[in-house]
């Protein structure tokens, strides 16, 4: 069997790999959190959710290993939801820069990206320890959306979530 410590390391790596694979079966949207620090920053995320309607709060989970993680603390930010055609933008902010720079828009409280499917500009509300991530809550101060298919991530691949013919907002 070999050295027990090597066996334990293999077991932990195998469990971590299986855990990540299990989580990957849950389809998520793809977003980029943008903010102004020493420079403009963007971080591709798939851990984003609404938290509250009153006040309007959203949450983005940011890995502590992200280069600009520490600089995001206590700063206004924008969550940019990507359209299906924006996979290269997701890759750009995931550490694989693309040939051309993204187009930025000055938001009310934080910079945002042009032509995204939806955006939520936020002021800091709270930050919580989330293990190897920080859970950043923001109070939404501006938002909008456009028509189009959404970029999604499932089974370790990008995919498309087609726009439905009638959204639930029309039912409310």
N, C-alpha and C positions, 0 to 999 in steps of 0.2 A: 504494500500500500504506500510505502514511502514515508517521508517525514510528515508527522501529523499536522504540523503548521502549514506545510504546502497543501495538504489535503483540505485543511480548513479554508485556506485562501481560495482554492479552486471551487469549493462549495459555496463560499460567499459570492464569488464572481458569477457562478452559475445561477444562484438565487437572484442576484441583482439583475442579471440579463433577463431572466424569466419574469421578474417583477416589471421591468421596463417594457418588455414585450406584452405583458398583460395590460398594462396601462395604455399602450399604443393601440389596443383594439377599440378604445373609445375615441371616436372621431371628434376633432376639435377644429374650430376656426383658426386662422393664422392672423396674428396682429403684430404690429411694431409699436413699442412704447418709445416715444420721442420726448426729448427735453433739452433745455439749454443749461449747460454747465460751463466749463471753461471753453467748450465748443459745443456745437449741436451734436447730440448723440441719438442713436436709435438701437433698440434691442428687439430682435425677433422673439416672440413668445407665442405659446399656444395655451398658456394658463391664464385665462382672462374670464371674468364672469361679472354679472350684475350682482349687487349686494342689496340695494335698497332703492325704492322708488321715492321715498320721502324721508330724509333728503335723498337726492339722486346720488348713489354711491356705486362705484365699480372697483374691482380688485384685479391687480396684475401681480403674478408671482414671478419674481426675478431671481435667477440663480446667483448665489453669492460669488460664483466664479466668473460671472460676466464682468468684462473689463470696466464698464461704467457703473456697476452696481452701487458702489459707495457714493458716487457723485449724484445719484438720483435722490438720495435721502433728503427729505424736506423741500423738494423742488416741485413746482407745477409740472405736469406731464400730459401728453396726449396719447390715447390709445387709438391707433389707426388700424381699422379692420380691412384686410386686403381682399380685392376682387380676384377671381380665378386667373386673370391674365397677369397678375403681379407676382408670380413666383420668383422672378429675378430680384425683385425688391426684397422679398423675404430672405433670399440668399445673401444679398448685399449686407443686410444688418445682422446676419447670422455668422459673419466673419469671412464671407467669400465675396469680396468687392467685385462689382460689375464694371463694365467698360465705361458707362456714363454715370455721373452723379445723379442722385434722385432730386426731384423738384420739391423744394420746401415752400411752405406758406406760413406767414407770421400769423399765429393764432392770437386769441384774446389773452391767454395766460401762458401758452407754451407753443413751440413750433409744431407744425404738423406736416404731413406729406400730401402732395397734390394727387388728385384723382383716386383716392382710396374709396372703398365701398361705403365706409362709415367712419366717423371719428367721434371721440369723446375727449374734450379738453377738461382737465381736472386740476383742482388745487389739492394739496396734500391734506388728508384727513387723519390717517394713522398708518403706522407700519408695525408689523408683527413678525416675530421670529417664526420661521417656518422650516426649521431644520437647515438643510443646505440651500434654502431659498429665503427671501424676505417677501412677505405679503404686503404690498403697497395698496392702501385704499385711497381713492381720490373722490372728491366731491365734484360732480360734473357741472361745469359752468357753461359749456357750449357743446353742441352736437349736431350732426346731420348725417344723411345717407343719400345714396343714389341707387338707381336700379342696376342689376347685374348679378351674375353668378358669384358665389363666394369661394375663396381659396380655403381648402381644408387640409387636414393632416390626419392620416389614419394608416395603421400598419406600416409605419416608417416611410410613408410616401405622401407626396402631395396629391390631392384629388380635388374634384369640383363638387360643390353643393349647388345644384341648379336653383335659380330663383323660382319660387313658387308663383303661380298665377295670381294668387290672392293672399297677401300676408295677414297675420292675425291682427295687426293694428287696424285693419279695415273692419274687424269684427267688434272692436271695443267701442 
